[in-house]
Amino acid sequence: MTNDNLPTDRDGFFRAGADIDALQPPSPDAPPALQRLGAAPFPKGKFPFLGFLATVYEHVAAHAQGRVK
């Protein structure tokens, strides 16, 4: 099964398209992405999975902000 919507160039998959400028970052007052997504669909367990996701999100956000400036 093939998908004609996928680029034939594998590297092209990771390049931004012409409409990248239409994306707007969230306002500084917006709650973090994990809060905006709502309650997690994961059962509570011994490992603090949501805390882990929050930490990863903070690291990625900090890295992205450093790259943009």
LUMPAKOL-40073 format. One line per 4 residues: number of its first residue (from 1); their letters; for each residue x, y, z of N, C-alpha, C. Coordinates in Angstrom, 2 decimals. Example, Ala and Ser with C-alpha at 12.3 -4.5 7.8 and 13.67 -1.06 7.14 Angstrom:
2
1 = as = 13.19 -5.69 7.80 12.30 -4.50 7.80 13.20 -3.30 7.80 ~ 12.85 -2.25 7.08 13.67 -1.06 7.14 12.90 0.03 7.87
This chain:
69
1 = mtnd = 0.84 -1.18 0.00 0.00 0.00 0.00 0.89 1.25 0.00 ~ 0.62 2.19 -0.86 1.41 3.41 -0.94 0.52 4.61 -0.62 ~ 1.18 5.68 -0.26 0.47 6.93 0.01 1.07 7.99 -0.90 ~ 0.28 8.48 -1.83 0.77 9.46 -2.79 0.99 10.83 -2.17
5 = nlpt = 0.53 11.05 -0.93 0.69 12.34 -0.29 2.06 12.51 0.37 ~ 2.81 11.42 0.51 4.12 11.51 1.14 5.15 11.95 0.12 ~ 6.13 12.76 0.56 7.17 13.19 -0.39 8.04 12.01 -0.80 ~ 8.51 12.03 -2.01 9.38 10.96 -2.48 10.79 11.12 -1.91
9 = drdg = 11.16 12.34 -1.57 12.45 12.64 -0.96 12.31 12.52 0.56 ~ 13.00 11.55 1.16 12.86 11.36 2.60 13.25 12.61 3.38 ~ 14.28 13.33 2.97 14.69 14.54 3.68 13.65 15.64 3.57 ~ 12.87 15.63 2.50 11.82 16.63 2.33 10.72 16.52 3.37
13 = ffra = 10.58 15.36 3.96 9.57 15.16 4.99 9.82 16.07 6.19 ~ 11.09 16.34 6.49 11.44 17.11 7.67 11.63 18.59 7.41 ~ 11.51 19.03 6.18 11.63 20.45 5.87 10.27 21.12 6.00 ~ 10.28 22.33 6.52 9.04 23.08 6.68 8.51 23.51 5.31
17 = gadi = 7.21 23.55 5.19 6.58 23.98 3.96 6.48 25.50 3.89 ~ 5.90 25.98 2.81 5.78 27.42 2.60 4.88 28.09 3.62 ~ 3.96 27.34 4.22 3.03 27.95 5.17 3.53 27.91 6.61 ~ 4.82 27.69 6.84 5.36 27.66 8.20 5.17 28.99 8.91
21 = dalq = 5.19 30.08 8.15 5.02 31.40 8.77 3.62 31.62 9.30 ~ 2.67 30.80 8.90 1.30 30.94 9.40 1.17 30.44 10.83 ~ 2.12 29.64 11.29 2.08 29.15 12.66 2.42 30.27 13.63 ~ 1.66 30.37 14.67 1.90 31.37 15.69 2.21 30.67 17.01
25 = ppsp = 3.22 31.13 17.72 3.50 30.53 19.03 2.38 30.89 20.01 ~ 2.17 30.05 21.01 1.15 30.39 22.01 1.55 31.64 22.77 ~ 0.56 32.34 23.30 0.87 33.54 24.06 1.62 33.16 25.33 ~ 2.41 34.07 25.87 3.15 33.76 27.10 2.22 33.44 28.28
29 = dapp = 0.98 33.92 28.21 0.03 33.67 29.30 -0.69 32.34 29.16 ~ -0.51 31.65 28.04 -1.20 30.37 27.81 -0.66 29.31 28.77 ~ -1.54 28.43 29.24 -1.05 27.35 30.10 -0.16 26.39 29.31 ~ 0.69 25.64 29.99 1.57 24.70 29.29 0.77 23.72 28.43
33 = alqr = 1.42 23.19 27.41 0.76 22.30 26.45 0.13 21.09 27.13 ~ 0.80 20.52 28.11 0.24 19.35 28.78 -1.06 19.67 29.50 ~ -1.17 20.86 30.05 -2.42 21.27 30.70 -3.51 21.51 29.67 ~ -3.14 22.09 28.53 -4.14 22.35 27.49 -4.69 21.06 26.91
37 = lgaa = -3.91 19.99 26.95 -4.37 18.71 26.42 -5.39 18.04 27.32 ~ -5.43 18.43 28.58 -6.41 17.85 29.50 -5.86 16.66 30.25 ~ -6.77 15.93 30.86 -6.37 14.79 31.68 -5.72 13.70 30.82 ~ -4.72 13.06 31.39 -4.01 12.00 30.67 -4.86 10.74 30.61
41 = pfpk = -4.80 10.02 29.51 -5.57 8.78 29.39 -4.86 7.58 29.99 ~ -3.76 7.82 30.72 -2.97 6.73 31.27 -3.42 6.41 32.70 ~ -3.46 5.15 33.05 -3.77 4.80 34.44 -2.61 5.22 35.34 ~ -2.92 5.57 36.57 -1.86 5.96 37.51 -1.06 4.71 37.88
45 = gkfp = 0.23 4.88 37.86 1.11 3.77 38.20 2.19 4.23 39.16 ~ 3.20 3.41 39.31 4.29 3.75 40.22 5.24 4.78 39.60 ~ 5.37 4.78 38.28 6.26 5.72 37.60 5.50 7.01 37.33 ~ 6.06 8.17 37.71 5.37 9.46 37.48 5.47 9.88 36.01
49 = flgf = 4.67 9.24 35.17 4.76 9.44 33.72 4.46 10.89 33.33 ~ 3.44 11.49 33.92 3.11 12.87 33.56 4.21 13.84 34.00 ~ 4.81 13.58 35.12 5.95 14.41 35.54 7.10 14.29 34.57 ~ 7.33 13.07 34.09 8.36 12.85 33.10 8.06 13.63 31.81
53 = latv = 6.81 13.55 31.34 6.42 14.29 30.14 6.58 15.79 30.33 ~ 6.22 16.28 31.51 6.36 17.72 31.79 7.83 18.13 31.75 ~ 8.70 17.31 32.30 10.13 17.61 32.28 10.67 17.61 30.85 ~ 10.28 16.63 30.07 10.71 16.58 28.67 10.21 17.82 27.91
57 = yehv = 8.95 18.18 28.13 8.39 19.35 27.47 9.18 20.61 27.83 ~ 9.51 20.78 29.11 10.26 21.96 29.54 11.64 22.00 28.89 ~ 12.31 20.86 28.81 13.64 20.82 28.18 13.55 21.13 26.69 ~ 12.57 20.58 26.01 12.41 20.84 24.58 12.07 22.30 24.35
61 = aaha = 11.18 22.86 25.18 10.80 24.27 25.03 12.00 25.17 25.25 ~ 12.80 24.89 26.27 13.99 25.70 26.53 14.98 25.60 25.39 ~ 15.15 24.40 24.85 16.05 24.22 23.72 15.55 24.98 22.48 ~ 14.26 24.91 22.23 13.69 25.60 21.08 13.81 27.11 21.23
65 = qgrv = 13.58 27.62 22.41 13.70 29.06 22.62 15.14 29.52 22.42 ~ 16.09 28.70 22.84 17.50 29.04 22.63 17.88 29.03 21.17 ~ 17.26 28.17 20.38 17.56 28.08 18.95 16.94 29.22 18.17 ~ 15.80 29.73 18.65 15.08 30.77 17.92 15.77 32.13 18.10
69 = k = 16.30 32.38 19.27 16.88 33.70 19.58 18.15 33.96 18.84
